[in-house]
């Protein structure tokens, strides 16, 4: 077990509030709870455009049955509005304020319905050296409540030690993920952690610490959608790795593809990571 609680976040006394969006009270709340809900006034047209343009890219099983939980990873490569939200200047500025380093978006996930996912910590999927420089940002593309699948989070759980697979007596690899989830459920019970349920309005932003335990509540009304976008961020000046696939002496380092702030950079990046996808995008644009 990693005995060190990563402390990469500025305290309110270190914040120059004249340069930042968040108040000292909001920074203190993030430090204390491990998450923060903020309304940056994101344009509603952008949110609607993301929802509508991503919809055709969800898997066939969802197209046949829109109550089926699913996700779409890295839709920013296909839908530019997804990229625009991931690099929104206000979100980047808030993350820079909270972590003291420039944020680097590297993955988007779009969801049409609630996940009902058991609680987990993102540090089992993504981590950094030095530790603690990873964050998640969840944006509601429509109103969320307990009926269409509220988020669940455990305030203060980010202060617990980081648990990797070896700490929990599990083997490496995603084939052991269900066992990991059960270990986290036991940890929640043993620590008597109390859940909070997020009823977040359209356009609001939830920023969470990588070690915060979080998941999705069961959907009371499966017929309702719950469109949302998650972006994961690393920060400058670190090495990046996947704890789920790592063991002592054998670190599975990552070479992230950073989501660019300019749409002009997207074709170059796609050509590097996926020539086939690059050609499809060009054809869609009518230039290939």
C-alpha positions in Angstrom: 0.0 0.0 0.0 1.2 3.5 -0.8 1.4 5.1 2.7 1.8 8.6 1.3 -1.3 10.7 0.9 -0.5 12.8 -2.2 -0.7 16.5 -1.4 -0.5 18.2 -4.7 -3.3 20.7 -4.2 -2.7 24.3 -3.1 -4.2 25.4 0.2 -6.5 28.5 0.2 -3.7 30.7 1.7 -1.5 29.9 -1.3 -4.1 31.0 -3.9 -4.0 34.4 -5.5 -7.7 34.9 -5.9 -7.2 37.8 -8.3 -6.0 35.4 -11.0 -8.4 32.5 -10.5 -12.0 31.5 -11.1 -12.5 29.6 -7.8 -12.9 31.3 -4.5 -10.7 30.2 -1.5 -13.9 28.6 -0.1 -14.3 26.4 -3.2 -10.6 25.4 -3.1 -11.0 24.5 0.6 -14.1 22.4 -0.2 -12.3 20.5 -2.9 -9.4 19.8 -0.5 -11.8 18.7 2.2 -14.3 16.6 0.1 -12.3 15.6 -2.9 -14.8 17.1 -5.4 -16.4 20.4 -6.4 -19.5 21.2 -8.4 -19.2 24.5 -10.3 -21.4 26.3 -12.9 -19.1 28.0 -15.4 -22.0 29.0 -17.6 -21.1 26.6 -20.4 -23.0 27.4 -23.6 -26.2 25.3 -23.8 -25.9 25.0 -27.6 -22.5 23.3 -27.2 -24.0 20.8 -24.7 -26.9 20.0 -27.0 -24.6 19.7 -30.0 -22.4 17.2 -28.2 -25.4 15.1 -27.2 -26.9 15.1 -30.7 -23.7 14.5 -32.7 -22.3 11.8 -30.4 -25.5 9.8 -30.5 -25.0 8.0 -33.8 -21.5 6.8 -32.7 -22.8 4.7 -29.7 -22.6 0.9 -30.3 -25.3 -1.0 -32.1 -26.6 -2.6 -28.9 -27.5 0.9 -27.7 -29.0 1.9 -31.0 -31.3 -1.2 -30.8 -32.1 -0.6 -27.1 -31.4 3.0 -25.8 -31.8 1.8 -22.2 -28.6 -0.3 -22.4 -25.7 1.3 -20.5 -22.8 2.1 -22.8 -20.0 4.6 -23.4 -18.0 6.1 -26.2 -14.3 6.7 -25.6 -12.4 9.6 -27.3 -15.3 11.0 -29.2 -13.2 14.2 -29.5 -11.6 12.4 -32.5 -14.9 12.4 -34.3 -17.0 15.2 -32.9 -15.2 18.6 -32.4 -17.7 19.9 -29.9 -16.5 17.1 -27.5 -12.9 18.4 -27.9 -14.1 22.0 -27.3 -15.7 21.0 -24.0 -12.6 19.0 -22.9 -10.3 22.1 -23.4 -12.8 24.7 -22.2 -10.6 27.5 -20.8 -12.6 27.8 -17.6 -12.2 24.2 -16.8 -8.5 24.3 -17.5 -8.0 27.4 -15.4 -9.8 25.8 -12.5 -7.7 22.7 -12.7 -4.5 24.7 -12.8 -5.7 26.6 -9.7 -6.4 23.4 -7.8 -3.3 21.5 -8.8 -0.7 24.2 -9.4 0.3 22.7 -12.8 -1.0 23.0 -16.3 -3.7 20.3 -17.0 -3.4 18.0 -20.0 -6.6 16.4 -21.2 -6.0 12.9 -22.6 -9.3 11.0 -22.7 -13.0 11.7 -23.1 -15.9 9.4 -22.3 -19.5 10.1 -23.3 -22.5 8.4 -21.8 -26.1 8.4 -22.9 -27.5 6.8 -19.8 -26.5 6.3 -16.2 -23.8 3.6 -15.6 -24.9 2.1 -12.3 -21.2 1.4 -11.9 -19.9 0.3 -8.5 -17.6 2.7 -6.6 -13.9 2.9 -7.7 -10.9 5.2 -7.6 -9.5 6.4 -10.8 -6.0 5.9 -9.4 -6.3 2.2 -10.2 -6.6 3.2 -13.9 -4.5 6.3 -14.2 -1.6 7.6 -12.0 1.5 9.7 -12.2 5.0 10.2 -10.9 5.0 12.3 -8.8 1.7 11.0 -7.6 -1.7 12.8 -7.4 -1.5 14.7 -10.7 -4.6 13.3 -12.3 -8.2 14.6 -12.2 -11.6 13.9 -13.7 -14.2 16.4 -14.9 -17.8 15.4 -15.4 -20.2 17.7 -17.3 -24.0 17.2 -17.3 -25.4 17.4 -20.8 -28.9 17.3 -19.3 -30.3 17.4 -15.8 -29.4 14.5 -13.5 -31.4 13.2 -10.6 -31.9 10.1 -8.6 -34.4 8.7 -11.1 -32.1 8.7 -14.2 -28.9 7.7 -12.4 -27.3 10.1 -10.0 -23.6 10.0 -9.4 -22.4 8.5 -6.1 -19.3 9.8 -4.3 -17.8 9.4 -0.9 -16.7 12.8 0.5 -13.2 12.7 2.0 -12.3 9.3 0.6 -9.6 10.9 -1.5 -7.6 11.1 1.7 -7.4 7.3 2.0 -4.2 5.6 0.8 -4.1 4.7 -2.8 -4.8 1.0 -3.3 -3.4 -0.9 -6.3 -4.2 -4.5 -7.2 -1.3 -5.9 -5.2 -2.4 -4.0 -2.1 -5.8 -5.8 -2.3 -4.3 -9.2 -2.9 -5.4 -9.3 -6.5 -3.6 -10.1 -9.8 -2.9 -7.5 -12.4 -5.2 -6.9 -15.3 -8.8 -6.0 -16.0 -9.9 -9.6 -15.7 -9.7 -9.0 -11.9 -11.7 -5.8 -12.0 -14.9 -7.3 -10.5 -12.8 -8.5 -7.6 -11.4 -5.0 -7.2 -14.9 -3.6 -7.0 -15.9 -6.0 -4.2 -12.7 -5.0 -2.3 -13.7 -1.4 -2.6 -17.2 -2.2 -1.3 -15.7 -3.9 1.7 -13.4 -0.9 2.2 -16.4 1.5 2.2 -18.2 -0.6 4.8 -15.1 -1.0 7.0 -14.3 2.7 6.9 -18.0 3.6 7.4 -17.9 5.9 4.5 -21.1 7.8 3.8 -22.3 8.2 0.2 -23.6 11.5 -1.3 -25.8 11.5 -4.4 -25.2 14.2 -7.0 -28.3 15.8 -8.5 -26.4 18.0 -11.0 -28.1 20.4 -13.4 -27.4 20.6 -17.1 -24.2 22.5 -17.7 -22.8 22.1 -14.2 -19.3 20.7 -13.8 -18.1 18.2 -11.3 -14.3 18.2 -10.7 -13.0 15.2 -8.7 -9.7 14.1 -7.2 -8.3 10.9 -8.8 -8.5 9.0 -5.5 -12.1 9.9 -4.7 -14.3 6.8 -4.5 -17.2 7.4 -6.9 -19.7 5.5 -9.1 -23.2 5.6 -10.4 -26.5 5.0 -8.6 -29.0 2.5 -9.9 -31.5 4.0 -12.4 -35.0 4.1 -10.9 -36.4 5.0 -14.3 -34.4 3.1 -16.9 -36.3 4.7 -19.8 -34.7 8.1 -19.1 -31.4 9.2 -20.6 -28.6 10.8 -18.7 -26.3 12.3 -21.3 -22.9 13.4 -19.9 -19.2 13.8 -20.7 -16.2 12.9 -18.7 -12.7 14.2 -19.5 -9.6 12.8 -17.7 -6.6 15.1 -17.2 -3.0 14.6 -16.3 -0.7 17.5 -15.5 2.6 18.7 -16.8 5.9 17.6 -15.5 5.1 14.0 -14.7 5.5 10.4 -15.9 2.2 8.6 -16.5 1.3 5.0 -15.9 -1.5 2.4 -15.6 -1.5 0.9 -12.0 -4.0 -1.8 -13.1 -1.4 -3.3 -15.4 1.7 -2.5 -13.2 3.5 -4.3 -10.5 6.6 -3.6 -8.4 9.5 -3.3 -10.7 7.3 -3.5 -13.8 5.6 -0.2 -14.4 3.2 0.0 -17.4 4.0 3.5 -18.5 1.5 5.4 -20.7 2.3 7.7 -23.6 -0.9 9.8 -23.6 -2.3 11.5 -26.7 -3.1 15.0 -25.5 -6.4 16.5 -26.7 -5.4 19.7 -28.6 -6.7 23.1 -27.8 -7.0 23.9 -31.5 -9.1 22.0 -34.0 -6.4 22.5 -36.6 -4.2 20.1 -34.7 -6.7 17.2 -34.8 -5.9 15.9 -38.3 -2.2 15.7 -37.6 -2.8 13.8 -34.3 -5.2 11.4 -36.0 -2.8 10.7 -38.7 -0.2 9.7 -36.1 -2.4 7.5 -34.0 -4.7 6.0 -36.6 -4.2 6.5 -40.3 -7.5 4.6 -41.0 -9.5 6.9 -38.8 -7.8 9.9 -40.3 -8.9 8.9 -43.8 -12.5 8.4 -42.6 -12.6 11.8 -41.0 -11.2 13.4 -44.3 -13.9 11.6 -46.3 -16.6 12.8 -43.9 -15.3 16.3 -44.4 -15.3 15.8 -48.2 -11.6 16.4 -48.6 -10.4 12.8 -49.0 
